[in-house]
């Protein structure tokens, strides 16, 4: 089996509004919300962006795909 030829790949989604993504992160933000999911490489060649619940922001926010 060829590892690089898989159509479905595992991606990590990270919250865009948590403190890690902002300049000068403070101690008020306890962490960064991350989700692991899969996407079809042929149907979605660009970065995936979904609305997911962030337990640190305590609301639904935009989560984008990050590089591994």
mmCIF file of the N, C-alpha and C atoms, coordinates in Angstrom:
data_MODEL
# 
_entry.id   MODEL 
# 
loop_
_atom_site.group_PDB 
_atom_site.id 
_atom_site.type_symbol 
_atom_site.label_atom_id 
_atom_site.label_alt_id 
_atom_site.label_comp_id 
_atom_site.label_asym_id 
_atom_site.label_entity_id 
_atom_site.label_seq_id 
_atom_site.pdbx_PDB_ins_code 
_atom_site.Cartn_x 
_atom_site.Cartn_y 
_atom_site.Cartn_z 
_atom_site.occupancy 
_atom_site.B_iso_or_equiv 
_atom_site.pdbx_formal_charge 
_atom_site.auth_seq_id 
_atom_site.auth_comp_id 
_atom_site.auth_asym_id 
_atom_site.auth_atom_id 
_atom_site.pdbx_PDB_model_num 
ATOM 1   N N  . UNK A 1 1  ? 0.831   -1.186 0.000  1.00 0.00 ? 1  UNK A N  1 
ATOM 2   C CA . UNK A 1 1  ? 0.000   0.000  0.000  1.00 0.00 ? 1  UNK A CA 1 
ATOM 3   C C  . UNK A 1 1  ? 0.877   1.251  0.000  1.00 0.00 ? 1  UNK A C  1 
ATOM 4   N N  . UNK A 1 2  ? 0.549   2.142  -0.877 1.00 0.00 ? 2  UNK A N  1 
ATOM 5   C CA . UNK A 1 2  ? 1.285   3.396  -0.944 1.00 0.00 ? 2  UNK A CA 1 
ATOM 6   C C  . UNK A 1 2  ? 0.683   4.398  0.033  1.00 0.00 ? 2  UNK A C  1 
ATOM 7   N N  . UNK A 1 3  ? 1.501   4.931  0.889  1.00 0.00 ? 3  UNK A N  1 
ATOM 8   C CA . UNK A 1 3  ? 1.016   5.833  1.930  1.00 0.00 ? 3  UNK A CA 1 
ATOM 9   C C  . UNK A 1 3  ? 0.639   7.212  1.385  1.00 0.00 ? 3  UNK A C  1 
ATOM 10  N N  . UNK A 1 4  ? 1.347   7.707  0.390  1.00 0.00 ? 4  UNK A N  1 
ATOM 11  C CA . UNK A 1 4  ? 1.105   9.042  -0.141 1.00 0.00 ? 4  UNK A CA 1 
ATOM 12  C C  . UNK A 1 4  ? -0.044  9.126  -1.138 1.00 0.00 ? 4  UNK A C  1 
ATOM 13  N N  . UNK A 1 5  ? -0.614  8.002  -1.545 1.00 0.00 ? 5  UNK A N  1 
ATOM 14  C CA . UNK A 1 5  ? -1.660  7.995  -2.566 1.00 0.00 ? 5  UNK A CA 1 
ATOM 15  C C  . UNK A 1 5  ? -3.059  7.958  -1.974 1.00 0.00 ? 5  UNK A C  1 
ATOM 16  N N  . UNK A 1 6  ? -3.193  7.974  -0.668 1.00 0.00 ? 6  UNK A N  1 
ATOM 17  C CA . UNK A 1 6  ? -4.503  7.901  -0.049 1.00 0.00 ? 6  UNK A CA 1 
ATOM 18  C C  . UNK A 1 6  ? -5.339  9.118  -0.422 1.00 0.00 ? 6  UNK A C  1 
ATOM 19  N N  . UNK A 1 7  ? -6.625  8.877  -0.692 1.00 0.00 ? 7  UNK A N  1 
ATOM 20  C CA . UNK A 1 7  ? -7.518  9.974  -1.053 1.00 0.00 ? 7  UNK A CA 1 
ATOM 21  C C  . UNK A 1 7  ? -7.951  10.716 0.201  1.00 0.00 ? 7  UNK A C  1 
ATOM 22  N N  . UNK A 1 8  ? -8.287  9.983  1.270  1.00 0.00 ? 8  UNK A N  1 
ATOM 23  C CA . UNK A 1 8  ? -8.723  10.612 2.515  1.00 0.00 ? 8  UNK A CA 1 
ATOM 24  C C  . UNK A 1 8  ? -7.516  10.820 3.420  1.00 0.00 ? 8  UNK A C  1 
ATOM 25  N N  . UNK A 1 9  ? -7.352  12.053 3.887  1.00 0.00 ? 9  UNK A N  1 
ATOM 26  C CA . UNK A 1 9  ? -6.228  12.388 4.751  1.00 0.00 ? 9  UNK A CA 1 
ATOM 27  C C  . UNK A 1 9  ? -6.746  12.940 6.076  1.00 0.00 ? 9  UNK A C  1 
ATOM 28  N N  . UNK A 1 10 ? -5.989  12.749 7.117  1.00 0.00 ? 10 UNK A N  1 
ATOM 29  C CA . UNK A 1 10 ? -6.346  13.259 8.442  1.00 0.00 ? 10 UNK A CA 1 
ATOM 30  C C  . UNK A 1 10 ? -5.846  14.690 8.571  1.00 0.00 ? 10 UNK A C  1 
ATOM 31  N N  . UNK A 1 11 ? -6.721  15.579 9.057  1.00 0.00 ? 11 UNK A N  1 
ATOM 32  C CA . UNK A 1 11 ? -6.366  16.990 9.225  1.00 0.00 ? 11 UNK A CA 1 
ATOM 33  C C  . UNK A 1 11 ? -6.699  17.430 10.644 1.00 0.00 ? 11 UNK A C  1 
ATOM 34  N N  . UNK A 1 12 ? -6.020  18.481 11.102 1.00 0.00 ? 12 UNK A N  1 
ATOM 35  C CA . UNK A 1 12 ? -6.256  19.063 12.422 1.00 0.00 ? 12 UNK A CA 1 
ATOM 36  C C  . UNK A 1 12 ? -6.881  20.432 12.219 1.00 0.00 ? 12 UNK A C  1 
ATOM 37  N N  . UNK A 1 13 ? -8.020  20.671 12.888 1.00 0.00 ? 13 UNK A N  1 
ATOM 38  C CA . UNK A 1 13 ? -8.691  21.963 12.839 1.00 0.00 ? 13 UNK A CA 1 
ATOM 39  C C  . UNK A 1 13 ? -8.409  22.703 14.137 1.00 0.00 ? 13 UNK A C  1 
ATOM 40  N N  . UNK A 1 14 ? -8.036  23.973 14.037 1.00 0.00 ? 14 UNK A N  1 
ATOM 41  C CA . UNK A 1 14 ? -7.690  24.766 15.210 1.00 0.00 ? 14 UNK A CA 1 
ATOM 42  C C  . UNK A 1 14 ? -8.521  26.040 15.249 1.00 0.00 ? 14 UNK A C  1 
ATOM 43  N N  . UNK A 1 15 ? -8.935  26.439 16.448 1.00 0.00 ? 15 UNK A N  1 
ATOM 44  C CA . UNK A 1 15 ? -9.763  27.633 16.641 1.00 0.00 ? 15 UNK A CA 1 
ATOM 45  C C  . UNK A 1 15 ? -9.003  28.891 16.211 1.00 0.00 ? 15 UNK A C  1 
ATOM 46  N N  . UNK A 1 16 ? -9.707  29.784 15.526 1.00 0.00 ? 16 UNK A N  1 
ATOM 47  C CA . UNK A 1 16 ? -9.072  31.012 15.051 1.00 0.00 ? 16 UNK A CA 1 
ATOM 48  C C  . UNK A 1 16 ? -9.149  32.141 16.068 1.00 0.00 ? 16 UNK A C  1 
ATOM 49  N N  . UNK A 1 17 ? -10.025 32.032 17.067 1.00 0.00 ? 17 UNK A N  1 
ATOM 50  C CA . UNK A 1 17 ? -10.180 33.150 17.995 1.00 0.00 ? 17 UNK A CA 1 
ATOM 51  C C  . UNK A 1 17 ? -9.534  32.902 19.360 1.00 0.00 ? 17 UNK A C  1 
ATOM 52  N N  . UNK A 1 18 ? -8.871  31.795 19.569 1.00 0.00 ? 18 UNK A N  1 
ATOM 53  C CA . UNK A 1 18 ? -8.190  31.535 20.847 1.00 0.00 ? 18 UNK A CA 1 
ATOM 54  C C  . UNK A 1 18 ? -6.895  32.339 20.943 1.00 0.00 ? 18 UNK A C  1 
ATOM 55  N N  . UNK A 1 19 ? -6.340  32.447 22.132 1.00 0.00 ? 19 UNK A N  1 
ATOM 56  C CA . UNK A 1 19 ? -5.191  33.299 22.408 1.00 0.00 ? 19 UNK A CA 1 
ATOM 57  C C  . UNK A 1 19 ? -3.925  32.961 21.667 1.00 0.00 ? 19 UNK A C  1 
ATOM 58  N N  . UNK A 1 20 ? -3.731  31.742 21.242 1.00 0.00 ? 20 UNK A N  1 
ATOM 59  C CA . UNK A 1 20 ? -2.505  31.366 20.560 1.00 0.00 ? 20 UNK A CA 1 
ATOM 60  C C  . UNK A 1 20 ? -2.386  32.064 19.215 1.00 0.00 ? 20 UNK A C  1 
ATOM 61  N N  . UNK A 1 21 ? -3.508  32.322 18.572 1.00 0.00 ? 21 UNK A N  1 
ATOM 62  C CA . UNK A 1 21 ? -3.493  32.946 17.258 1.00 0.00 ? 21 UNK A CA 1 
ATOM 63  C C  . UNK A 1 21 ? -3.405  34.462 17.322 1.00 0.00 ? 21 UNK A C  1 
ATOM 64  N N  . UNK A 1 22 ? -3.597  35.044 18.493 1.00 0.00 ? 22 UNK A N  1 
ATOM 65  C CA . UNK A 1 22 ? -3.535  36.497 18.644 1.00 0.00 ? 22 UNK A CA 1 
ATOM 66  C C  . UNK A 1 22 ? -2.159  36.900 19.163 1.00 0.00 ? 22 UNK A C  1 
ATOM 67  N N  . UNK A 1 23 ? -1.737  38.100 18.830 1.00 0.00 ? 23 UNK A N  1 
ATOM 68  C CA . UNK A 1 23 ? -0.449  38.579 19.322 1.00 0.00 ? 23 UNK A CA 1 
ATOM 69  C C  . UNK A 1 23 ? -0.561  38.901 20.799 1.00 0.00 ? 23 UNK A C  1 
ATOM 70  N N  . UNK A 1 24 ? 0.456   38.564 21.547 1.00 0.00 ? 24 UNK A N  1 
ATOM 71  C CA . UNK A 1 24 ? 0.476   38.857 22.978 1.00 0.00 ? 24 UNK A CA 1 
ATOM 72  C C  . UNK A 1 24 ? -0.544  38.050 23.754 1.00 0.00 ? 24 UNK A C  1 
ATOM 73  N N  . UNK A 1 25 ? -0.503  36.732 23.612 1.00 0.00 ? 25 UNK A N  1 
ATOM 74  C CA . UNK A 1 25 ? -1.463  35.873 24.306 1.00 0.00 ? 25 UNK A CA 1 
ATOM 75  C C  . UNK A 1 25 ? -1.330  36.059 25.816 1.00 0.00 ? 25 UNK A C  1 
ATOM 76  N N  . UNK A 1 26 ? -2.466  36.113 26.480 1.00 0.00 ? 26 UNK A N  1 
ATOM 77  C CA . UNK A 1 26 ? -2.481  36.321 27.922 1.00 0.00 ? 26 UNK A CA 1 
ATOM 78  C C  . UNK A 1 26 ? -2.752  35.019 28.649 1.00 0.00 ? 26 UNK A C  1 
ATOM 79  N N  . UNK A 1 27 ? -2.644  35.030 29.958 1.00 0.00 ? 27 UNK A N  1 
ATOM 80  C CA . UNK A 1 27 ? -2.896  33.847 30.759 1.00 0.00 ? 27 UNK A CA 1 
ATOM 81  C C  . UNK A 1 27 ? -4.393  33.577 30.943 1.00 0.00 ? 27 UNK A C  1 
ATOM 82  N N  . UNK A 1 28 ? -5.225  34.519 30.494 1.00 0.00 ? 28 UNK A N  1 
ATOM 83  C CA . UNK A 1 28 ? -6.665  34.341 30.610 1.00 0.00 ? 28 UNK A CA 1 
ATOM 84  C C  . UNK A 1 28 ? -7.152  33.183 29.744 1.00 0.00 ? 28 UNK A C  1 
ATOM 85  N N  . UNK A 1 29 ? -6.474  32.937 28.643 1.00 0.00 ? 29 UNK A N  1 
ATOM 86  C CA . UNK A 1 29 ? -6.876  31.872 27.733 1.00 0.00 ? 29 UNK A CA 1 
ATOM 87  C C  . UNK A 1 29 ? -6.177  30.582 28.152 1.00 0.00 ? 29 UNK A C  1 
ATOM 88  N N  . UNK A 1 30 ? -6.941  29.561 28.587 1.00 0.00 ? 30 UNK A N  1 
ATOM 89  C CA . UNK A 1 30 ? -6.319  28.345 29.092 1.00 0.00 ? 30 UNK A CA 1 
ATOM 90  C C  . UNK A 1 30 ? -5.730  27.436 28.027 1.00 0.00 ? 30 UNK A C  1 
ATOM 91  N N  . UNK A 1 31 ? -6.177  27.522 26.790 1.00 0.00 ? 31 UNK A N  1 
ATOM 92  C CA . UNK A 1 31 ? -5.633  26.638 25.764 1.00 0.00 ? 31 UNK A CA 1 
ATOM 93  C C  . UNK A 1 31 ? -6.200  26.950 24.397 1.00 0.00 ? 31 UNK A C  1 
ATOM 94  N N  . UNK A 1 32 ? -5.988  26.026 23.455 1.00 0.00 ? 32 UNK A N  1 
ATOM 95  C CA . UNK A 1 32 ? -6.449  26.182 22.095 1.00 0.00 ? 32 UNK A CA 1 
ATOM 96  C C  . UNK A 1 32 ? -7.311  24.966 21.747 1.00 0.00 ? 32 UNK A C  1 
ATOM 97  N N  . UNK A 1 33 ? -8.483  25.224 21.209 1.00 0.00 ? 33 UNK A N  1 
ATOM 98  C CA . UNK A 1 33 ? -9.388  24.150 20.817 1.00 0.00 ? 33 UNK A CA 1 
ATOM 99  C C  . UNK A 1 33 ? -8.910  23.528 19.517 1.00 0.00 ? 33 UNK A C  1 
ATOM 100 N N  . UNK A 1 34 ? -8.811  22.196 19.487 1.00 0.00 ? 34 UNK A N  1 
ATOM 101 C CA . UNK A 1 34 ? -8.399  21.475 18.282 1.00 0.00 ? 34 UNK A CA 1 
ATOM 102 C C  . UNK A 1 34 ? -9.304  20.278 18.063 1.00 0.00 ? 34 UNK A C  1 
ATOM 103 N N  . UNK A 1 35 ? -9.608  20.015 16.808 1.00 0.00 ? 35 UNK A N  1 
ATOM 104 C CA . UNK A 1 35 ? -10.378 18.852 16.404 1.00 0.00 ? 35 UNK A CA 1 
ATOM 105 C C  . UNK A 1 35 ? -9.584  18.095 15.359 1.00 0.00 ? 35 UNK A C  1 
ATOM 106 N N  . UNK A 1 36 ? -9.734  16.764 15.318 1.00 0.00 ? 36 UNK A N  1 
ATOM 107 C CA . UNK A 1 36 ? -9.109  15.938 14.297 1.00 0.00 ? 36 UNK A CA 1 
ATOM 108 C C  . UNK A 1 36 ? -10.229 15.351 13.449 1.00 0.00 ? 36 UNK A C  1 
ATOM 109 N N  . UNK A 1 37 ? -10.106 15.486 12.132 1.00 0.00 ? 37 UNK A N  1 
ATOM 110 C CA . UNK A 1 37 ? -11.119 14.970 11.215 1.00 0.00 ? 37 UNK A CA 1 
ATOM 111 C C  . UNK A 1 37 ? -10.428 14.496 9.941  1.00 0.00 ? 37 UNK A C  1 
ATOM 112 N N  . UNK A 1 38 ? -11.222 14.047 8.980  1.00 0.00 ? 38 UNK A N  1 
ATOM 113 C CA . UNK A 1 38 ? -10.687 13.608 7.703  1.00 0.00 ? 38 UNK A CA 1 
ATOM 114 C C  . UNK A 1 38 ? -11.313 14.421 6.589  1.00 0.00 ? 38 UNK A C  1 
ATOM 115 N N  . UNK A 1 39 ? -10.576 14.553 5.475  1.00 0.00 ? 39 UNK A N  1 
ATOM 116 C CA . UNK A 1 39 ? -11.124 15.214 4.309  1.00 0.00 ? 39 UNK A CA 1 
ATOM 117 C C  . UNK A 1 39 ? -10.680 14.465 3.066  1.00 0.00 ? 39 UNK A C  1 
ATOM 118 N N  . UNK A 1 40 ? -11.456 14.613 2.011  1.00 0.00 ? 40 UNK A N  1 
ATOM 119 C CA . UNK A 1 40 ? -11.136 14.017 0.729  1.00 0.00 ? 40 UNK A CA 1 
ATOM 120 C C  . UNK A 1 40 ? -10.209 14.974 -0.014 1.00 0.00 ? 40 UNK A C  1 
ATOM 121 N N  . UNK A 1 41 ? -9.028  14.518 -0.309 1.00 0.00 ? 41 UNK A N  1 
ATOM 122 C CA . UNK A 1 41 ? -8.013  15.367 -0.936 1.00 0.00 ? 41 UNK A CA 1 
ATOM 123 C C  . UNK A 1 41 ? -8.432  15.849 -2.326 1.00 0.00 ? 41 UNK A C  1 
ATOM 124 N N  . UNK A 1 42 ? -9.184  15.031 -3.072 1.00 0.00 ? 42 UNK A N  1 
ATOM 125 C CA . UNK A 1 42 ? -9.585  15.412 -4.429 1.00 0.00 ? 42 UNK A CA 1 
ATOM 126 C C  . UNK A 1 42 ? -10.733 16.419 -4.425 1.00 0.00 ? 42 UNK A C  1 
ATOM 127 N N  . UNK A 1 43 ? -11.697 16.265 -3.522 1.00 0.00 ? 43 UNK A N  1 
ATOM 128 C CA . UNK A 1 43 ? -12.840 17.172 -3.477 1.00 0.00 ? 43 UNK A CA 1 
ATOM 129 C C  . UNK A 1 43 ? -12.519 18.487 -2.776 1.00 0.00 ? 43 UNK A C  1 
ATOM 130 N N  . UNK A 1 44 ? -11.596 18.481 -1.819 1.00 0.00 ? 44 UNK A N  1 
ATOM 131 C CA . UNK A 1 44 ? -11.252 19.669 -1.043 1.00 0.00 ? 44 UNK A CA 1 
ATOM 132 C C  . UNK A 1 44 ? -9.742  19.886 -1.074 1.00 0.00 ? 44 UNK A C  1 
ATOM 133 N N  . UNK A 1 45 ? -9.204  20.433 -2.168 1.00 0.00 ? 45 UNK A N  1 
ATOM 134 C CA . UNK A 1 45 ? -7.748  20.609 -2.233 1.00 0.00 ? 45 UNK A CA 1 
ATOM 135 C C  . UNK A 1 45 ? -7.229  21.746 -1.353 1.00 0.00 ? 45 UNK A C  1 
ATOM 136 N N  . UNK A 1 46 ? -8.071  22.738 -1.058 1.00 0.00 ? 46 UNK A N  1 
ATOM 137 C CA . UNK A 1 46 ? -7.650  23.877 -0.235 1.00 0.00 ? 46 UNK A CA 1 
ATOM 138 C C  . UNK A 1 46 ? -7.784  23.558 1.246  1.00 0.00 ? 46 UNK A C  1 
ATOM 139 N N  . UNK A 1 47 ? -7.565  24.588 2.067  1.00 0.00 ? 47 UNK A N  1 
ATOM 140 C CA . UNK A 1 47 ? -7.682  24.411 3.515  1.00 0.00 ? 47 UNK A CA 1 
ATOM 141 C C  . UNK A 1 47 ? -9.144  24.320 3.929  1.00 0.00 ? 47 UNK A C  1 
ATOM 142 N N  . UNK A 1 48 ? -9.419  23.412 4.835  1.00 0.00 ? 48 UNK A N  1 
ATOM 143 C CA . UNK A 1 48 ? -10.767 23.194 5.330  1.00 0.00 ? 48 UNK A CA 1 
ATOM 144 C C  . UNK A 1 48 ? -11.071 24.184 6.444  1.00 0.00 ? 48 UNK A C  1 
ATOM 145 N N  . UNK A 1 49 ? -12.291 24.734 6.444  1.00 0.00 ? 49 UNK A N  1 
ATOM 146 C CA . UNK A 1 49 ? -12.714 25.663 7.494  1.00 0.00 ? 49 UNK A CA 1 
ATOM 147 C C  . UNK A 1 49 ? -14.135 25.301 7.900  1.00 0.00 ? 49 UNK A C  1 
ATOM 148 N N  . UNK A 1 50 ? -14.329 24.991 9.188  1.00 0.00 ? 50 UNK A N  1 
ATOM 149 C CA . UNK A 1 50 ? -15.633 24.595 9.709  1.00 0.00 ? 50 UNK A CA 1 
ATOM 150 C C  . UNK A 1 50 ? -15.958 25.374 10.971 1.00 0.00 ? 50 UNK A C  1 
ATOM 151 N N  . UNK A 1 51 ? -17.235 25.546 11.244 1.00 0.00 ? 51 UNK A N  1 
ATOM 152 C CA . UNK A 1 51 ? -17.685 26.141 12.503 1.00 0.00 ? 51 UNK A CA 1 
ATOM 153 C C  . UNK A 1 51 ? -17.829 25.008 13.508 1.00 0.00 ? 51 UNK A C  1 
ATOM 154 N N  . UNK A 1 52 ? -17.057 25.067 14.586 1.00 0.00 ? 52 UNK A N  1 
ATOM 155 C CA . UNK A 1 52 ? -17.097 24.050 15.634 1.00 0.00 ? 52 UNK A CA 1 
ATOM 156 C C  . UNK A 1 52 ? -17.194 24.754 16.985 1.00 0.00 ? 52 UNK A C  1 
ATOM 157 N N  . UNK A 1 53 ? -17.556 23.991 18.023 1.00 0.00 ? 53 UNK A N  1 
ATOM 158 C CA . UNK A 1 53 ? -17.650 24.555 19.360 1.00 0.00 ? 53 UNK A CA 1 
ATOM 159 C C  . UNK A 1 53 ? -16.269 24.588 20.006 1.00 0.00 ? 53 UNK A C  1 
ATOM 160 N N  . UNK A 1 54 ? -15.889 25.768 20.506 1.00 0.00 ? 54 UNK A N  1 
ATOM 161 C CA . UNK A 1 54 ? -14.623 25.928 21.216 1.00 0.00 ? 54 UNK A CA 1 
ATOM 162 C C  . UNK A 1 54 ? -14.934 25.976 22.707 1.00 0.00 ? 54 UNK A C  1 
ATOM 163 N N  . UNK A 1 55 ? -14.419 25.035 23.467 1.00 0.00 ? 55 UNK A N  1 
ATOM 164 C CA . UNK A 1 55 ? -14.725 24.998 24.903 1.00 0.00 ? 55 UNK A CA 1 
ATOM 165 C C  . UNK A 1 55 ? -13.989 26.075 25.674 1.00 0.00 ? 55 UNK A C  1 
ATOM 166 N N  . UNK A 1 56 ? -12.946 26.653 25.102 1.00 0.00 ? 56 UNK A N  1 
ATOM 167 C CA . UNK A 1 56 ? -12.217 27.728 25.769 1.00 0.00 ? 56 UNK A CA 1 
ATOM 168 C C  . UNK A 1 56 ? -12.893 29.076 25.537 1.00 0.00 ? 56 UNK A C  1 
ATOM 169 N N  . UNK A 1 57 ? -13.428 29.301 24.345 1.00 0.00 ? 57 UNK A N  1 
ATOM 170 C CA . UNK A 1 57 ? -14.173 30.524 24.050 1.00 0.00 ? 57 UNK A CA 1 
ATOM 171 C C  . UNK A 1 57 ? -15.625 30.397 24.497 1.00 0.00 ? 57 UNK A C  1 
ATOM 172 N N  . UNK A 1 58 ? -16.083 29.175 24.705 1.00 0.00 ? 58 UNK A N  1 
ATOM 173 C CA . UNK A 1 58 ? -17.444 28.851 25.135 1.00 0.00 ? 58 UNK A CA 1 
ATOM 174 C C  . UNK A 1 58 ? -18.487 29.299 24.106 1.00 0.00 ? 58 UNK A C  1 
ATOM 175 N N  . UNK A 1 59 ? -18.159 29.143 22.811 1.00 0.00 ? 59 UNK A N  1 
ATOM 176 C CA . UNK A 1 59 ? -19.093 29.468 21.736 1.00 0.00 ? 59 UNK A CA 1 
ATOM 177 C C  . UNK A 1 59 ? -18.628 28.788 20.451 1.00 0.00 ? 59 UNK A C  1 
ATOM 178 N N  . UNK A 1 60 ? -19.481 28.818 19.435 1.00 0.00 ? 60 UNK A N  1 
ATOM 179 C CA . UNK A 1 60 ? -19.129 28.260 18.147 1.00 0.00 ? 60 UNK A CA 1 
ATOM 180 C C  . UNK A 1 60 ? -18.255 29.269 17.401 1.00 0.00 ? 60 UNK A C  1 
ATOM 181 N N  . UNK A 1 61 ? -17.080 28.819 16.965 1.00 0.00 ? 61 UNK A N  1 
ATOM 182 C CA . UNK A 1 61 ? -16.145 29.692 16.253 1.00 0.00 ? 61 UNK A CA 1 
ATOM 183 C C  . UNK A 1 61 ? -15.646 28.984 14.999 1.00 0.00 ? 61 UNK A C  1 
ATOM 184 N N  . UNK A 1 62 ? -14.966 29.710 14.181 1.00 0.00 ? 62 UNK A N  1 
ATOM 185 C CA . UNK A 1 62 ? -14.383 29.159 12.959 1.00 0.00 ? 62 UNK A CA 1 
ATOM 186 C C  . UNK A 1 62 ? -13.095 28.402 13.308 1.00 0.00 ? 62 UNK A C  1 
ATOM 187 N N  . UNK A 1 63 ? -12.994 27.177 12.825 1.00 0.00 ? 63 UNK A N  1 
ATOM 188 C CA . UNK A 1 63 ? -11.789 26.350 13.000 1.00 0.00 ? 63 UNK A CA 1 
ATOM 189 C C  . UNK A 1 63 ? -11.206 26.098 11.624 1.00 0.00 ? 63 UNK A C  1 
ATOM 190 N N  . UNK A 1 64 ? -9.916  26.340 11.455 1.00 0.00 ? 64 UNK A N  1 
ATOM 191 C CA . UNK A 1 64 ? -9.264  26.151 10.163 1.00 0.00 ? 64 UNK A CA 1 
ATOM 192 C C  . UNK A 1 64 ? -8.211  25.054 10.258 1.00 0.00 ? 64 UNK A C  1 
ATOM 193 N N  . UNK A 1 65 ? -7.905  24.500 9.118  1.00 0.00 ? 65 UNK A N  1 
ATOM 194 C CA . UNK A 1 65 ? -6.910  23.429 9.023  1.00 0.00 ? 65 UNK A CA 1 
ATOM 195 C C  . UNK A 1 65 ? -5.510  23.989 9.262  1.00 0.00 ? 65 UNK A C  1 
ATOM 196 N N  . UNK A 1 66 ? -4.723  23.293 10.065 1.00 0.00 ? 66 UNK A N  1 
ATOM 197 C CA . UNK A 1 66 ? -3.335  23.691 10.317 1.00 0.00 ? 66 UNK A CA 1 
ATOM 198 C C  . UNK A 1 66 ? -2.400  22.658 9.711  1.00 0.00 ? 66 UNK A C  1 
ATOM 199 N N  . UNK A 1 67 ? -1.178  23.091 9.426  1.00 0.00 ? 67 UNK A N  1 
ATOM 200 C CA . UNK A 1 67 ? -0.180  22.165 8.903  1.00 0.00 ? 67 UNK A CA 1 
ATOM 201 C C  . UNK A 1 67 ? 0.315   21.264 10.018 1.00 0.00 ? 67 UNK A C  1 
ATOM 202 N N  . UNK A 1 68 ? 0.669   20.059 9.656  1.00 0.00 ? 68 UNK A N  1 
ATOM 203 C CA . UNK A 1 68 ? 1.185   19.101 10.642 1.00 0.00 ? 68 UNK A CA 1 
ATOM 204 C C  . UNK A 1 68 ? 2.649   19.318 10.877 1.00 0.00 ? 68 UNK A C  1 
# 
